[in-house]
Amino acid sequence: MRIGELAALVGVSTRTVRHYHHLGLLPEPLRRRLRVLYVLMIIAACVTRPHVVTAEELRVRYGMYFDLRVPRHLISSVRLSRNYNESGMITVADLRLSVVVSSQTNVVVEPAEPVTVVRPLGGRAEATTIRFFTDTPEALLNALRPSPHHSAP
């Protein structure tokens, strides 16, 4: 199976598959069948564990590696902000968390107070700005905006 066939099979671009390889998430296995299986597992984890918005929280996730829960009452602003030159996969620097896909982020969430981020290897950090990528940024923004019937009296 070629990279294009694999990407089409799981519904992502060939650039995404190559990005996972570049990050070291997809090592070169000795056997072709294992390589295909491993690629499918990584992509399936990201596809089946997307970001989630509920009435109580926003969950920013990166496959099986990262899961940040931000209570909705702490979210003071959310906006669309496309950035195409992010580095790393999950980084925290200067109180800014970035959860990057293919060097991109497109949503910025600012909580009213710092949130504690648990990194993939267990390290902890504080963040006052959360930048991440989603395939449907407008839908996420709409889901996080207050509904008209919840206005103050």
FENSULDA-V431150 format. One record per pair of residues at least 12 apart in sequence whose C-alpha atoms are under 6 Angstrom apart, sorted by the first residue. I is the first residue (numbers start at 1). J is the second residue. If there is no record, write none. Layout:
i = (I,I)
j = (J,J)
This chain:
i = (19,45,45,46,49,56,56,57,57,57,58,65,66,74,74,75,75,75,76,76,76,77,77,78,78,79,79,80,80,81,81,82,82,83,83,84,84,85,86,86,87,95,95,95,96,96,96,97,97,98,98,99,100,100,105,105,106,107,107,108,108,109,110,110,114,114,114,115)
j = (102,63,64,63,63,71,72,70,71,72,70,120,120,111,112,110,111,112,110,111,112,109,110,108,109,107,108,106,107,106,107,105,106,104,105,103,104,103,103,104,103,126,127,128,127,129,130,127,130,131,132,132,132,133,132,133,133,131,132,130,131,130,128,129,126,127,128,127)
